[in-house]
Amino acid sequence: MYIKTKCPVCGEDSFHCIKLHQRNAYIGDRKISWVTSAEVTDTCSPEELVESVMYELASHVYDGITTRELCRILREKFSVLEQYCCDIVQRLKNEMYMYCPDRQHLYYV
């Protein structure tokens, strides 16, 4: 999953892909899970992430796609947390020359 952080030195936003390792145990019918370790597998700027997403989304994005569908694709295919989907959709709209007149459907200019 990608999480967003702010650099303490320059103040720029960065996205870090974090892989969590967890253990599960069953006590009776209850499942207990805990994180055993976490590792950062990738770090990129928001621009680099949008560029990567644009390249991969070429076959998935169509004229009239809903923002909800685009967020679902971002979550499932790119492991972007839901709280950051709106920011990335805004950047994608600008980069892909799209507009959203009804705030639900995206259309190419």
C-alpha positions in Angstrom: 0.0 0.0 0.0 1.1 3.5 -0.7 1.2 6.0 2.1 1.9 9.8 1.8 4.6 11.5 3.9 6.1 14.9 4.0 9.9 15.3 3.8 11.1 17.0 7.0 14.0 18.7 5.1 12.4 20.1 2.0 8.7 19.8 2.8 7.8 18.0 -0.4 5.2 15.2 -0.4 6.4 11.6 -1.2 4.6 8.3 -1.5 6.1 5.2 0.0 4.9 1.7 -0.9 4.9 -0.3 2.3 4.6 -4.0 2.6 3.3 -5.2 5.9 4.0 -8.7 7.3 1.5 -10.0 9.8 0.8 -13.1 11.8 -2.6 -14.6 12.5 -3.6 -16.8 15.5 -6.9 -18.3 16.3 -8.1 -18.5 19.9 -11.4 -20.4 19.8 -13.4 -18.8 17.1 -11.6 -15.5 17.3 -8.9 -14.5 14.9 -6.1 -12.3 16.2 -3.7 -10.5 13.9 -0.6 -8.5 14.5 2.0 -6.8 12.4 5.4 -8.5 12.7 7.4 -6.2 10.4 7.0 -3.6 7.7 9.3 -2.7 4.8 9.4 0.2 2.3 9.6 -1.3 -1.2 9.3 1.9 -3.2 9.4 5.6 -2.8 8.3 8.2 -5.4 7.0 11.7 -5.8 3.3 12.3 -6.5 4.2 13.2 -10.1 6.1 9.9 -10.6 3.2 8.0 -9.1 0.7 9.7 -11.4 2.9 9.1 -14.4 3.2 5.4 -13.6 -0.6 5.2 -13.0 -1.3 7.0 -16.3 0.9 4.5 -18.2 -0.9 1.6 -16.7 -4.4 3.0 -16.8 -4.4 3.6 -20.6 -6.4 0.4 -21.2 -8.8 1.0 -18.2 -9.8 4.6 -18.5 -12.6 5.5 -20.9 -14.7 8.5 -21.7 -17.4 8.7 -19.0 -15.6 6.6 -16.3 -16.9 7.4 -12.8 -14.6 8.8 -10.2 -15.7 5.9 -7.9 -14.6 3.4 -10.6 -11.3 5.2 -11.0 -10.7 5.1 -7.2 -11.5 1.4 -7.1 -8.9 0.8 -9.8 -6.3 2.9 -7.9 -7.0 0.9 -4.7 -7.0 -2.6 -6.3 -4.3 -2.3 -8.9 -2.0 0.3 -7.4 -2.6 -0.2 -3.6 -3.3 3.5 -3.1 -5.1 4.1 0.2 -8.6 5.5 -0.2 -7.8 8.7 1.6 -5.3 9.6 -1.2 -7.4 8.7 -4.2 -9.0 12.1 -4.5 -5.6 13.8 -4.8 -4.4 11.4 -7.4 -7.7 11.6 -9.4 -7.2 15.4 -9.4 -3.7 15.1 -10.8 -4.9 12.4 -13.3 -7.6 14.8 -14.5 -5.1 17.5 -15.2 -2.5 15.2 -16.8 -5.1 13.3 -19.0 -7.0 16.5 -20.0 -10.3 15.4 -18.5 -13.1 17.3 -16.8 -15.9 16.3 -14.5 -19.0 18.5 -15.0 -21.3 16.5 -12.7 -18.6 15.5 -10.2 -19.1 11.8 -10.9 -18.1 11.1 -14.5 -14.8 12.0 -16.2 -14.8 13.1 -19.8 -11.9 13.9 -22.2 -11.6 17.5 -23.3 
